[in-house]
């Protein structure tokens, strides 16, 4: 069973920066693509950024030029550097990984973290 644990959320003023981290742990598993989604109160969860195992990235238009996703494959960790934060970035940020393990017969599935709160004050 793969577990994802996020860290790095908090309260920051508009224009500030935060760096989120998400580490995958477990025994005998593989990770392919990883990414971040977010969900604000009363809104649907939306994709923020994704990164493949080869390093190809994709961003939501709302964060392009401000957020950078990266990963350390050796540590099964994904990061989200968030700069020039805006109040509208306030959300719970969730890490997601396409994982596979013997418990799923090595069939890929989406594994989610519990989320970390990011609050941007104006």
Helices and strands as residue ranges (DSSP letters): E 3-7, E 10-13, E 18-25, E 29-39, E 46-51, E 57-59, E 67-72, G 73-75, E 77-82, G 87-89, E 91-101, G 102-104, E 109-112, E 116-121
